[in-house]
Amino acid sequence: MQSEQEEFPSKKETEIIEKTQPEPKKRSKVFLIILIIMVLAGAWFGITKYNHAKHHEETDDAQIEADIIPVIPRVSGYVKEVRVKDNQQVHKGDTLLIIDDRDYKIALMQAEAALATAKSNVAASRANTAAARSGIATSKQGVNTIDAQIAAAQVNVTRATQDFNRYQNLIQDHSITQQQFEQAQAAKELAERQLEILQQQKKQASTQTGVVASQSNATAQSIEVAESIVKQREVEVEDAKLKLSYTVLTAPESGKVSRVNVQEGQLLQAGQSTFNIVHSNDLWVVANFKETQYRKMAIGQKVIVHADAFPNHDFDAVLSSFSPATGAKFSLLPPDNASGNFVKVVQRLPVKIEFTDKSDTLLNRLRPGMNVDVDVHLN
């Protein structure tokens, strides 16, 4: 009986035990509300991002670009004067550098002197040709004179021959003296000799005429040679003038000068890079999109650009063109999947984006090389 009383506690002990046990905690409604809000916010964020991704393509791999024009001398020489400083605004045609031009002025004077000599040679060749042509005319006149003399000599030969024949008949009849016959015979032989002399003179005159004509032709050809030399000397003069003009370096376009590393007295070589002009009036963006983003993109789509320098400002732009190859193909060591172990890497395609709102004041504060975020609105 006593053991059964020990197994079951008394009423007083039961009350003591109930008081010592903690009461069950009530579940907090605040935690449940916060959990529901977080779930709804996460769902809203996910749905928003999903809808945005369906109609937009974004990348932060983008930079501002502009035309950077190098200033390169075309002739060698010592720098005489530097007329620009770092970050100076210049306009097209402004003088940037002046190279010592004394050597080039001397070269120009030498070329002009050679041109004058060549022109003098042309004048001399023309004078010689004119003299040779007048010699041809004189030779022809001499030939004509000899022809007239030959005709007269032939008449004398005919008359002397006739007289000789008559005297020969008369001498047989003893109608004339032997002296008269010998005189007629001598006159006939003299006339024949004079005719032969004139014929020889005609041959010599004709030969001389041919020689003079050949000399005239040679002189005429020398005129062409002299004139070609004149043209060559004129080219040399123009080349000297051109090189002299290259001693003054002017701005090819308007923009800002960057990093002028040229000092007066410095020797510049032709083709040596001096400094650059950043043509900042025409800016654009080059964004490198993944090839997986390329499918829905097209030329003419609207683009919103956010620059890191002005994160809260929207720059309006438009997708202008796509690069003909990925950026890796233009690298120093382009990838070659045919050699080595192939590892597929997502490639990026450069895309040119042009600003449309040229009146945006902040656009003038952008500089080439600045990082931007690009958001393309897909159609």
Sine and cosine of phi, psi and omega as CSV:
sin_phi,cos_phi,sin_psi,cos_psi,sin_omega,cos_omega
0.00,0.00,-0.63,0.78,0.02,-1.00
-0.93,0.37,-0.59,0.81,0.03,-1.00
-0.92,0.39,-0.59,0.81,0.03,-1.00
-0.92,0.38,-0.58,0.81,0.04,-1.00
-0.92,0.39,-0.51,0.86,0.02,-1.00
-0.95,0.30,-0.51,0.86,-0.03,-1.00
-0.95,0.31,-0.60,0.80,-0.03,-1.00
-0.98,-0.19,0.84,-0.54,0.01,-1.00
-0.94,0.35,0.36,-0.93,-0.01,-1.00
-0.98,0.21,0.18,-0.98,-0.03,-1.00
-0.91,0.43,-0.60,0.80,0.00,-1.00
-0.92,0.40,-0.64,0.77,0.01,-1.00
-0.93,0.37,-0.58,0.82,0.02,-1.00
-0.89,0.45,-0.65,0.76,0.03,-1.00
-0.91,0.42,-0.63,0.78,0.00,-1.00
-0.91,0.42,-0.65,0.76,-0.02,-1.00
-0.91,0.41,-0.66,0.75,0.00,-1.00
-0.91,0.42,-0.58,0.82,0.02,-1.00
-0.94,0.33,-0.57,0.82,-0.04,-1.00
-0.97,0.25,-0.42,0.91,0.01,-1.00
-0.96,0.27,0.67,-0.74,-0.02,-1.00
-0.95,0.30,0.53,-0.85,0.04,-1.00
-0.97,0.23,0.57,-0.82,0.02,-1.00
-0.90,0.44,0.71,-0.71,-0.02,-1.00
-0.95,0.30,0.56,-0.83,0.07,-1.00
-1.00,0.10,0.71,-0.70,-0.02,-1.00
-0.91,0.42,0.71,-0.70,-0.06,-1.00
-0.98,0.21,0.76,-0.65,0.05,-1.00
-0.99,0.16,-0.39,0.92,0.00,-1.00
-0.90,0.43,-0.69,0.72,0.01,-1.00
-0.87,0.50,-0.67,0.74,0.00,-1.00
-0.90,0.43,-0.65,0.76,0.02,-1.00
-0.90,0.43,-0.69,0.72,0.01,-1.00
-0.89,0.45,-0.65,0.76,0.01,-1.00
-0.89,0.46,-0.68,0.73,0.00,-1.00
-0.90,0.44,-0.67,0.75,0.02,-1.00
-0.89,0.46,-0.67,0.74,0.00,-1.00
-0.91,0.42,-0.64,0.77,0.03,-1.00
-0.90,0.43,-0.69,0.72,0.01,-1.00
-0.91,0.42,-0.65,0.76,0.02,-1.00
-0.91,0.42,-0.66,0.75,0.04,-1.00
-0.90,0.43,-0.66,0.75,0.03,-1.00
-0.90,0.43,-0.70,0.72,0.02,-1.00
-0.88,0.47,-0.68,0.73,0.00,-1.00
-0.89,0.46,-0.70,0.71,0.00,-1.00
-0.90,0.44,-0.69,0.72,0.01,-1.00
-0.90,0.43,-0.65,0.76,0.02,-1.00
-0.89,0.46,-0.72,0.70,0.00,-1.00
-0.91,0.41,-0.59,0.81,0.01,-1.00
-0.91,0.42,-0.74,0.68,0.03,-1.00
-0.90,0.44,-0.62,0.79,0.03,-1.00
-0.91,0.41,-0.65,0.76,-0.02,-1.00
-0.92,0.40,-0.47,0.88,0.01,-1.00
-0.95,0.32,-0.43,0.90,-0.09,-1.00
-0.88,-0.48,0.11,0.99,-0.03,-1.00
-0.61,-0.79,0.47,-0.88,0.19,-0.98
-0.78,-0.62,0.78,-0.63,-0.09,-1.00
-0.81,-0.58,0.42,-0.91,0.13,-0.99
-0.33,-0.94,0.53,-0.85,0.11,-0.99
-0.96,-0.28,0.07,1.00,0.05,-1.00
-1.00,0.01,0.95,0.30,-0.07,-1.00
-0.51,-0.86,0.51,-0.86,-0.02,-1.00
-0.62,-0.79,0.38,-0.92,0.10,-0.99
-0.97,0.23,0.69,-0.73,0.03,-1.00
-0.82,-0.58,0.38,-0.93,0.06,-1.00
-0.38,-0.93,0.24,-0.97,0.07,-1.00
-0.96,0.29,0.85,-0.52,0.07,-1.00
-0.93,-0.37,0.93,-0.36,-0.15,-0.99
-0.98,-0.19,0.88,-0.48,0.03,-1.00
-0.98,0.22,0.59,-0.81,0.10,-1.00
-0.98,-0.18,0.94,-0.34,-0.12,-0.99
-0.81,-0.59,0.82,-0.58,0.04,-1.00
-0.95,0.32,0.57,-0.82,0.01,-1.00
-1.00,-0.09,-0.22,0.97,0.03,-1.00
-0.76,-0.65,0.38,-0.93,0.03,-1.00
-1.00,0.02,0.45,-0.89,0.04,-1.00
0.29,-0.96,0.12,-0.99,0.01,-1.00
-1.00,0.02,0.64,-0.77,-0.02,-1.00
-0.94,0.34,0.84,-0.55,0.01,-1.00
-1.00,-0.04,-0.60,0.80,-0.06,-1.00
-0.41,-0.91,0.67,-0.74,0.09,-1.00
-0.91,-0.41,0.86,-0.51,-0.13,-0.99
-0.95,-0.31,0.17,0.98,-0.01,-1.00
-0.74,-0.68,0.32,-0.95,0.04,-1.00
-0.78,-0.62,0.15,-0.99,0.02,-1.00
-0.86,0.52,0.66,-0.75,0.11,-0.99
0.90,0.43,0.32,0.95,0.02,-1.00
-0.99,0.12,0.67,-0.74,0.06,-1.00
-0.99,0.17,0.79,-0.62,0.03,-1.00
-0.80,-0.59,0.36,-0.93,0.03,-1.00
-0.91,-0.42,0.35,-0.94,-0.03,-1.00
-0.85,0.52,0.80,-0.60,-0.01,-1.00
0.99,-0.12,-0.18,0.98,0.03,-1.00
-0.92,0.40,0.58,-0.81,0.02,-1.00
-0.97,0.22,0.78,-0.62,-0.02,-1.00
-0.97,-0.26,-0.77,0.64,-0.03,-1.00
-0.70,-0.71,0.46,-0.89,0.11,-0.99
-0.78,-0.62,0.82,-0.57,0.03,-1.00
-0.99,-0.15,0.59,-0.81,0.02,-1.00
-0.82,0.57,0.85,-0.52,-0.15,-0.99
-0.96,-0.29,0.19,0.98,-0.08,-1.00
-0.90,0.43,-0.67,0.75,0.03,-1.00
-0.89,0.46,-0.61,0.79,-0.04,-1.00
-0.97,0.25,-0.49,0.87,0.10,-0.99
-0.92,0.39,-0.64,0.77,0.05,-1.00
-0.90,0.44,-0.68,0.74,0.03,-1.00
-0.88,0.48,-0.60,0.80,0.03,-1.00
-0.92,0.39,-0.67,0.74,0.02,-1.00
-0.91,0.42,-0.63,0.78,0.06,-1.00
-0.89,0.46,-0.66,0.75,0.02,-1.00
-0.91,0.41,-0.64,0.77,0.03,-1.00
-0.92,0.39,-0.61,0.79,0.05,-1.00
-0.91,0.41,-0.66,0.75,0.05,-1.00
-0.90,0.44,-0.58,0.81,0.05,-1.00
-0.91,0.41,-0.67,0.74,0.03,-1.00
-0.89,0.46,-0.65,0.76,0.03,-1.00
-0.90,0.44,-0.66,0.75,0.01,-1.00
-0.90,0.44,-0.64,0.77,0.04,-1.00
-0.91,0.41,-0.60,0.80,0.06,-1.00
-0.90,0.44,-0.63,0.78,0.04,-1.00
-0.90,0.44,-0.59,0.81,0.05,-1.00
-0.91,0.42,-0.70,0.71,0.02,-1.00
-0.88,0.47,-0.66,0.75,0.01,-1.00
-0.91,0.42,-0.65,0.76,0.02,-1.00
-0.90,0.44,-0.63,0.78,0.04,-1.00
-0.92,0.39,-0.62,0.78,0.05,-1.00
-0.90,0.43,-0.67,0.74,0.03,-1.00
-0.90,0.43,-0.62,0.79,0.03,-1.00
-0.91,0.42,-0.68,0.74,0.04,-1.00
-0.89,0.46,-0.65,0.76,0.03,-1.00
-0.91,0.42,-0.65,0.76,0.01,-1.00
-0.91,0.42,-0.62,0.78,0.02,-1.00
-0.93,0.37,-0.62,0.78,0.08,-1.00
-0.91,0.41,-0.55,0.83,0.06,-1.00
-0.91,0.42,-0.59,0.81,0.06,-1.00
-0.89,0.46,-0.70,0.72,0.01,-1.00
-0.89,0.46,-0.66,0.75,0.01,-1.00
-0.90,0.44,-0.68,0.73,0.01,-1.00
-0.89,0.46,-0.65,0.76,0.02,-1.00
-0.91,0.42,-0.64,0.77,0.06,-1.00
-0.90,0.44,-0.62,0.79,0.05,-1.00
-0.90,0.44,-0.65,0.76,0.04,-1.00
-0.89,0.46,-0.66,0.75,0.02,-1.00
-0.90,0.44,-0.63,0.78,0.03,-1.00
-0.90,0.44,-0.68,0.73,0.01,-1.00
-0.91,0.42,-0.59,0.80,0.06,-1.00
-0.86,0.50,-0.66,0.75,0.03,-1.00
-0.91,0.42,-0.64,0.77,0.02,-1.00
-0.91,0.41,-0.62,0.79,0.03,-1.00
-0.90,0.44,-0.65,0.76,0.04,-1.00
-0.88,0.48,-0.68,0.74,0.03,-1.00
-0.91,0.41,-0.62,0.79,0.01,-1.00
-0.92,0.40,-0.61,0.79,0.05,-1.00
-0.89,0.45,-0.61,0.79,0.07,-1.00
-0.89,0.45,-0.68,0.73,0.03,-1.00
-0.90,0.45,-0.63,0.77,0.03,-1.00
-0.90,0.44,-0.68,0.73,0.00,-1.00
-0.89,0.45,-0.71,0.70,-0.01,-1.00
-0.92,0.40,-0.69,0.73,-0.01,-1.00
-0.91,0.42,-0.59,0.81,0.04,-1.00
-0.91,0.41,-0.67,0.74,0.04,-1.00
-0.90,0.44,-0.70,0.71,0.03,-1.00
-0.88,0.48,-0.66,0.76,0.00,-1.00
-0.89,0.45,-0.66,0.75,0.00,-1.00
-0.90,0.44,-0.67,0.74,0.03,-1.00
-0.90,0.44,-0.70,0.71,-0.01,-1.00
-0.92,0.40,-0.49,0.87,0.02,-1.00
-0.93,0.37,-0.61,0.79,0.08,-1.00
-0.94,0.35,-0.62,0.78,-0.04,-1.00
-0.94,0.35,-0.55,0.84,-0.01,-1.00
-0.93,0.37,-0.47,0.88,0.04,-1.00
-0.95,0.32,-0.53,0.85,0.04,-1.00
-1.00,0.04,0.01,1.00,-0.01,-1.00
0.88,0.47,0.55,0.84,0.01,-1.00
-1.00,0.08,-0.33,0.94,0.02,-1.00
-0.79,-0.62,0.22,-0.98,0.00,-1.00
-1.00,0.10,0.26,-0.97,0.03,-1.00
-0.91,0.42,-0.54,0.84,0.01,-1.00
-0.90,0.43,-0.68,0.73,0.02,-1.00
-0.90,0.43,-0.63,0.78,0.02,-1.00
-0.91,0.42,-0.67,0.74,0.01,-1.00
-0.91,0.41,-0.57,0.82,0.06,-1.00
-0.90,0.43,-0.66,0.75,0.03,-1.00
-0.91,0.41,-0.63,0.78,0.02,-1.00
-0.92,0.40,-0.66,0.75,0.02,-1.00
-0.90,0.43,-0.63,0.78,0.02,-1.00
-0.90,0.44,-0.64,0.77,0.02,-1.00
-0.90,0.43,-0.73,0.69,-0.02,-1.00
-0.91,0.42,-0.60,0.80,0.02,-1.00
-0.90,0.44,-0.68,0.73,0.01,-1.00
-0.89,0.45,-0.66,0.75,0.02,-1.00
-0.91,0.42,-0.65,0.76,0.01,-1.00
-0.91,0.41,-0.65,0.76,0.03,-1.00
-0.89,0.46,-0.62,0.78,0.04,-1.00
-0.91,0.42,-0.67,0.75,0.04,-1.00
-0.89,0.45,-0.66,0.75,0.01,-1.00
-0.88,0.47,-0.70,0.71,0.00,-1.00
-0.90,0.43,-0.62,0.79,0.04,-1.00
-0.90,0.43,-0.64,0.77,0.08,-1.00
-0.91,0.42,-0.64,0.77,0.04,-1.00
-0.90,0.45,-0.59,0.80,0.04,-1.00
-0.90,0.43,-0.67,0.74,0.04,-1.00
-0.87,0.49,-0.71,0.70,0.01,-1.00
-0.89,0.45,-0.66,0.75,0.01,-1.00
-0.90,0.43,-0.64,0.77,0.03,-1.00
-0.91,0.42,-0.66,0.75,0.05,-1.00
-0.89,0.46,-0.67,0.74,0.01,-1.00
-0.90,0.43,-0.60,0.80,0.05,-1.00
-0.89,0.46,-0.66,0.75,0.05,-1.00
-0.89,0.45,-0.65,0.76,0.02,-1.00
-0.90,0.44,-0.70,0.71,0.00,-1.00
-0.90,0.44,-0.62,0.79,0.03,-1.00
-0.90,0.43,-0.66,0.75,0.04,-1.00
-0.89,0.45,-0.68,0.74,0.04,-1.00
-0.89,0.46,-0.62,0.78,0.03,-1.00
-0.90,0.43,-0.67,0.75,0.04,-1.00
-0.89,0.45,-0.68,0.73,0.02,-1.00
-0.89,0.45,-0.64,0.77,0.02,-1.00
-0.92,0.40,-0.62,0.79,0.04,-1.00
-0.89,0.45,-0.65,0.76,0.07,-1.00
-0.91,0.42,-0.56,0.83,0.03,-1.00
-0.91,0.42,-0.46,0.89,0.07,-1.00
-0.91,0.42,-0.69,0.72,0.03,-1.00
-0.88,0.48,-0.66,0.75,0.03,-1.00
-0.89,0.45,-0.69,0.72,0.00,-1.00
-0.90,0.43,-0.63,0.77,0.02,-1.00
-0.92,0.40,-0.62,0.79,0.07,-1.00
-0.90,0.44,-0.60,0.80,0.05,-1.00
-0.91,0.41,-0.60,0.80,0.04,-1.00
-0.88,0.48,-0.70,0.72,0.03,-1.00
-0.88,0.48,-0.65,0.76,0.03,-1.00
-0.89,0.45,-0.67,0.75,0.01,-1.00
-0.92,0.38,-0.57,0.82,0.06,-1.00
-0.90,0.43,-0.64,0.77,0.06,-1.00
-0.89,0.45,-0.65,0.76,0.02,-1.00
-0.90,0.44,-0.61,0.80,0.04,-1.00
-0.91,0.41,-0.71,0.71,0.02,-1.00
-0.89,0.46,-0.62,0.78,0.04,-1.00
-0.90,0.44,-0.66,0.75,0.02,-1.00
-0.91,0.41,-0.64,0.77,0.04,-1.00
-0.91,0.42,-0.64,0.77,0.00,-1.00
-0.90,0.44,-0.71,0.71,0.03,-1.00
-0.90,0.43,-0.59,0.81,0.05,-1.00
-0.90,0.43,-0.62,0.79,0.03,-1.00
-0.93,0.37,-0.46,0.89,0.00,-1.00
-0.95,0.32,-0.18,0.98,0.03,-1.00
-0.96,0.29,-0.22,0.98,0.08,-1.00
-0.94,-0.34,0.93,-0.38,-0.02,-1.00
-1.00,-0.05,0.85,-0.52,-0.01,-1.00
-0.92,-0.39,0.29,-0.96,-0.02,-1.00
-0.96,0.26,0.85,-0.53,0.03,-1.00
-0.94,0.33,-0.46,0.89,0.02,-1.00
-0.55,-0.83,0.27,-0.96,0.06,-1.00
-0.98,0.21,0.55,-0.84,0.00,-1.00
0.25,-0.97,-0.28,-0.96,0.00,-1.00
-0.93,-0.38,0.67,-0.74,0.00,-1.00
-0.99,0.17,0.65,-0.76,-0.01,-1.00
-0.79,-0.61,0.73,-0.68,0.18,-0.98
0.81,0.58,0.95,0.31,0.03,-1.00
-0.99,0.16,0.98,-0.20,-0.03,-1.00
-0.97,-0.26,0.71,0.71,-0.03,-1.00
-0.80,-0.60,0.70,-0.72,0.01,-1.00
-0.85,-0.52,0.46,-0.89,0.06,-1.00
-0.89,0.46,0.69,-0.73,-0.04,-1.00
1.00,-0.01,-0.13,0.99,0.00,-1.00
-0.97,0.26,0.63,-0.77,0.03,-1.00
-1.00,0.06,0.85,-0.53,0.04,-1.00
-0.96,-0.29,0.66,-0.75,0.08,-1.00
-0.99,-0.15,0.49,-0.87,0.04,-1.00
-0.88,0.48,0.78,-0.63,-0.03,-1.00
1.00,0.01,-0.02,1.00,-0.01,-1.00
-0.97,0.23,0.71,-0.70,0.01,-1.00
-0.97,0.23,0.75,-0.66,-0.01,-1.00
-0.95,-0.30,-0.93,0.38,0.04,-1.00
-0.44,-0.90,-0.01,-1.00,-0.08,-1.00
-0.84,-0.55,0.37,-0.93,0.14,-0.99
-0.89,-0.46,0.85,-0.52,0.00,-1.00
-1.00,-0.01,0.91,-0.41,-0.01,-1.00
-0.99,0.11,0.99,0.12,-0.17,-0.99
-0.99,0.13,-0.01,1.00,0.01,-1.00
-0.96,0.26,-0.30,0.96,-0.02,-1.00
-0.79,-0.62,0.99,-0.15,-0.02,-1.00
-0.95,-0.32,0.45,-0.89,0.12,-0.99
-0.49,-0.87,0.10,-0.99,-0.04,-1.00
-0.88,-0.47,0.67,-0.74,0.15,-0.99
-0.92,-0.40,0.94,-0.35,-0.02,-1.00
-0.95,-0.31,0.71,-0.70,-0.02,-1.00
-0.98,-0.21,0.99,-0.15,0.00,-1.00
-1.00,-0.01,0.51,-0.86,0.10,-0.99
-0.92,0.40,0.49,-0.87,0.00,-1.00
-0.89,0.45,-0.38,0.93,0.05,-1.00
-0.97,0.25,-0.23,0.97,0.03,-1.00
-1.00,-0.08,-0.09,1.00,-0.17,-0.98
-0.98,0.21,-0.34,0.94,-0.22,-0.98
-0.87,0.48,-0.72,0.69,-0.10,-0.99
-0.99,-0.11,-0.01,1.00,-0.03,-1.00
-0.99,0.13,0.57,-0.82,-0.02,-1.00
-0.50,-0.86,0.41,-0.91,0.01,-1.00
-0.91,0.40,0.67,-0.74,0.01,-1.00
0.99,-0.15,-0.13,0.99,0.00,-1.00
-0.95,0.32,0.56,-0.83,-0.01,-1.00
-0.95,0.32,0.59,-0.81,-0.03,-1.00
-0.72,-0.70,0.67,-0.74,0.13,-0.99
-0.94,-0.35,0.79,-0.62,-0.06,-1.00
-0.91,-0.41,0.74,-0.67,0.09,-1.00
-0.88,-0.48,0.87,-0.48,0.04,-1.00
-1.00,0.05,0.59,-0.81,0.05,-1.00
-0.88,0.48,-0.49,0.87,0.02,-1.00
-0.95,0.30,-0.48,0.88,0.00,-1.00
-0.74,-0.68,0.96,0.29,-0.16,-0.99
-0.92,0.40,-0.40,0.92,-0.07,-1.00
-0.99,-0.12,0.16,0.99,-0.04,-1.00
-0.92,-0.39,0.71,-0.70,0.03,-1.00
-0.99,-0.10,0.83,-0.56,0.11,-0.99
-0.98,-0.18,0.85,-0.53,0.01,-1.00
-0.98,0.19,0.71,-0.71,-0.02,-1.00
-0.50,-0.87,0.05,-1.00,0.00,-1.00
-0.61,-0.79,0.56,-0.83,0.03,-1.00
-0.95,0.30,0.87,-0.49,-0.14,-0.99
-0.99,-0.13,-0.73,0.68,-0.07,-1.00
-0.29,-0.96,0.26,-0.96,0.04,-1.00
-0.92,-0.38,0.55,-0.84,0.06,-1.00
-0.93,0.37,0.57,-0.82,0.02,-1.00
-0.95,0.30,-0.16,0.99,0.01,-1.00
-0.46,-0.89,0.28,-0.96,0.03,-1.00
-0.94,0.33,0.30,-0.95,-0.02,-1.00
-0.90,0.44,-0.51,0.86,-0.02,-1.00
-0.91,0.41,-0.48,0.88,-0.02,-1.00
-0.93,0.36,-0.36,0.93,0.01,-1.00
-0.99,-0.14,0.09,1.00,0.00,-1.00
-0.97,0.24,0.20,-0.98,-0.01,-1.00
-0.90,0.44,-0.64,0.77,0.04,-1.00
-0.83,-0.56,1.00,0.07,-0.02,-1.00
-0.91,0.42,0.52,-0.85,-0.03,-1.00
-0.92,0.39,0.60,-0.80,0.03,-1.00
-0.79,-0.62,0.98,-0.22,-0.08,-1.00
-0.96,0.29,-0.20,0.98,-0.01,-1.00
-0.97,0.23,-0.27,0.96,-0.01,-1.00
-0.88,-0.48,0.59,-0.80,0.02,-1.00
0.98,0.21,-0.18,-0.98,0.00,-1.00
-0.99,0.11,0.75,-0.67,-0.04,-1.00
-0.99,0.15,0.81,-0.59,0.10,-0.99
-0.78,-0.63,0.89,-0.45,-0.05,-1.00
-0.95,0.30,0.82,-0.57,0.02,-1.00
-0.84,-0.55,0.74,-0.67,0.02,-1.00
-0.91,0.41,0.83,-0.55,-0.04,-1.00
-1.00,0.02,0.35,-0.94,0.02,-1.00
-0.88,-0.47,0.65,-0.76,-0.04,-1.00
-0.94,-0.35,0.87,-0.50,0.04,-1.00
-0.92,0.39,0.71,-0.70,0.00,-1.00
-0.81,-0.58,0.75,-0.66,0.02,-1.00
-1.00,-0.02,0.77,-0.64,-0.01,-1.00
-0.81,-0.58,0.79,-0.61,-0.05,-1.00
-0.94,-0.33,0.63,-0.78,0.03,-1.00
-0.96,0.27,0.64,-0.77,-0.03,-1.00
-0.97,-0.24,-0.51,0.86,-0.02,-1.00
-1.00,-0.06,1.00,0.02,-0.02,-1.00
-0.95,0.32,-0.27,0.96,-0.01,-1.00
-1.00,0.10,-0.05,1.00,0.00,-1.00
-0.91,0.41,0.86,-0.51,-0.06,-1.00
-0.92,0.40,-0.56,0.83,-0.01,-1.00
-0.95,0.31,-0.26,0.96,0.01,-1.00
-0.90,0.44,-0.53,0.85,0.01,-1.00
-0.96,0.29,-0.24,0.97,0.00,-1.00
-1.00,-0.06,-0.14,0.99,0.07,-1.00
-0.96,0.28,0.51,-0.86,-0.02,-1.00
-0.76,-0.65,0.55,-0.83,0.04,-1.00
-0.84,0.54,0.69,-0.72,-0.02,-1.00
0.99,-0.16,-0.20,0.98,0.02,-1.00
-0.93,0.37,0.57,-0.82,0.04,-1.00
-0.99,0.14,0.63,-0.78,0.02,-1.00
-0.65,-0.76,0.37,-0.93,0.15,-0.99
-0.96,-0.27,0.67,-0.74,-0.09,-1.00
-0.88,-0.48,0.73,-0.69,0.04,-1.00
-0.80,-0.60,0.94,-0.35,-0.01,-1.00
-1.00,-0.08,0.80,-0.60,0.03,-1.00
-1.00,0.02,0.93,-0.36,-0.02,-1.00
-0.97,0.25,0.61,-0.80,0.02,-1.00
-0.98,0.19,0.00,0.00,0.00,0.00
